[in-house]
Amino acid sequence: MAILTWESPAGTVRASRSAAGIASAALGLCLGLLALGPGLRRGFLLSYDMVFVPREPFSAALPGLAPPRAVPSDLVIAVASRAVPADILQKVVLLSIFVLACSGTAALLDREPLPARLAAGAFYAWNPYVAERLIIGQWALLLGYAGLPWVLRAVLAPDLASRRGAARLGLALLPAVIGGFAAMAITALILVPAAVITRSARRAAVALAALAVGSLPWFIPSLLHAVYVDPASVAAFAARADTPFGSIGSLLMLGGAWNAQTVPKAYGGAWPVLWLAVVIVALAGCLLIARRHALARVSGEVVPPGQHRWRGLGAAAVAGLVIACLGVTAVGRDLLRSAISAWPGFAVLRDAQQFVAPLALAEAVGFGLAVAAAMNPRTFRTKRAERARPLGPDAAGMVLGVLAVLAPVLLLPGLAWGAAGRLRPAWYPAEWLAAARVVDASAAPGSVLLLPFQTYRTPPWNHGEVVLDPWTRLLSRPLIWNDGTRVGNIELAPDDPRARELDGAIHGSGPLTAVLRAAGVRFVLDDTAGPEPNSPQVAARLPGSVVIIDQPGLTVYQLPGALSRRSTAAASRRLAWAGRSP
């Protein structure tokens, strides 16, 4: 088969690569369809940080108003949802992650047999990293992750310094640019060493300039938006063991996320042992790359330009693993706290497990090369100079290649079928959407306080799954809400200074009306869910307020108009005292 030959006439090579590209994209689409499963039905997939709404207001997504971590991803979705129903748009975005990840990794191995390329693509698109980040809802980060192989390929293209090469790199960076801060951070981890290793100042300048321009959408808003980082978050977001092999072993296996609730089902017991075997094969493939380079140096053989890509990828993988291990030790945590105190932007390193993304790509490439070697070991034992036309794999090799493609899915079933039922479509209650319209349409100025004063919700209409407070995307008014995450027994302080100032008063027991009006609050929205939703205690603490919406599980209070100057000053003193109270 022409597709499986390694060296062929130019026309046949182009046809083979085109067919392989289609096959790898089709495989990625199949993996995405399998991962979402029932989630492909109409409705929104709401899980932790993954919050899509029918029509996100621009005011909630514009740079300078939205937090830097949500720029520009929220704005892109807000614009696109004007043309495409938001729930359908969400599925398209999620499927594109699998397609880009699988086809990009396969494209990196353009000299290898098709089954080996597909095995590498399947490994990169289907692993614990993807599963845990999908369940926790970090689709924007996964967009950047999916674009990593394309970025590496574009950086190492011979014509990078030309207009065409620079445009190709810009296109490859687009998923990370849309993803924002974290997506660009893991992209920089691969782009920088790959560009430096080219040993071409012009090529490196083009790559770094593209990275800098792509970072502007989040960098500029970060200068306009004050960032607060709770020192306790360093330990809270550190990598944790989700396998019997400890934190470092879990990271090598591409797991180790800080949130234990996002570990895919069945990724426990004997399953991690089987996945470890796949990772060992992948690492053996990485050693195979090193052996190729060593033999080339000893024999004086010139290493093909395309093979230099692995050195930059290897450096990025090691650097990413080191960063991911920062929070594992006390020394690393202290170092990270010092760095964050010097510049809050280093807070992206708190959730350090996300930086094993380059390691995932390196292991995927290694897995593909190991499969190629196992499919046709004679070619790998033959010197390049003696390869007139390498023989393709035999029937046994083809069977092995097919099994390698299926291995990631078989060994990580917890990602399949909506992450084993965790990703199921849900519709926002009509009462919620109507309440959002009423509050936004009111002529009364002022912001909205969201209660209960917690970051995440578990609404019954979302099948009991945890999700970031959806009101942060539904309302166009300024919001005051608790955006400090709770990790186990550690409750982090809110990032928003207004929320920190009100925290003591809200968790107290006294009247809130004057305090809230002094802070500019005009509406209080309470969506407490449980056996006694909308506790009367909230109404009792808001004297003078008027209930404008009263639905099961949702109450909206409107506070009285502007207070006198004397009342405002008194409320400010009570607010300051509440903020100092333990």
Buried (B, 14 or more C-beta within 10 A) or exposed (E): EEBBBBEBEEEEBEBBBEBBBEBBBBBBBBBBBBBBBEBBEEBBBBBBBBBBBBBBBBBBBBBEBBBBBBBBBBBBBBEBBEEEEBBEBBBEBBBBBBBBBBBBBBBBBBBBBBBBBBBBBBBBBBBBBBBBBBBBBBBBBBBBBBBBBBBBBBBBBEEBBEEEBBEBBBEBBBBBBBBBBBBBBBBBBBBBBBBBBBEBEEBBEBBBEBBEEBBEBBBBBBEEBEBBBBBBBBBBBBBBBBBEBEBBBBBBBBBBBBBEEBBBBBBEEEBBEEBBEBBBBBBBBBEBBEEBBEEBEEEEBEBEEBBBBBBBBBBBBBBBBEBBBBBBEEEBBEBBBEBBEEEBBBBBBBBBBBBBBBBBBBBBBBBBBBBBBBBBEEBBEBEBEEEEEBBBBEEEBBEBBEEBBEBBBEBBBBBBBBBBBBBBBBBBBEBBBEBBEBBBEBEEEBBBBBBBBBBEBEBEEBBEBBBBBBBBBBBBBBBBBBBBBEBEEEBBBBBBEBBBBBBBBBEBEEBBBBBBBBBEBBBBBBBBBEEEBBBEEBBEBBEEBEEBBEBEBBBBBBBBEEBEEEBBEBBBEBBEEBEEEE
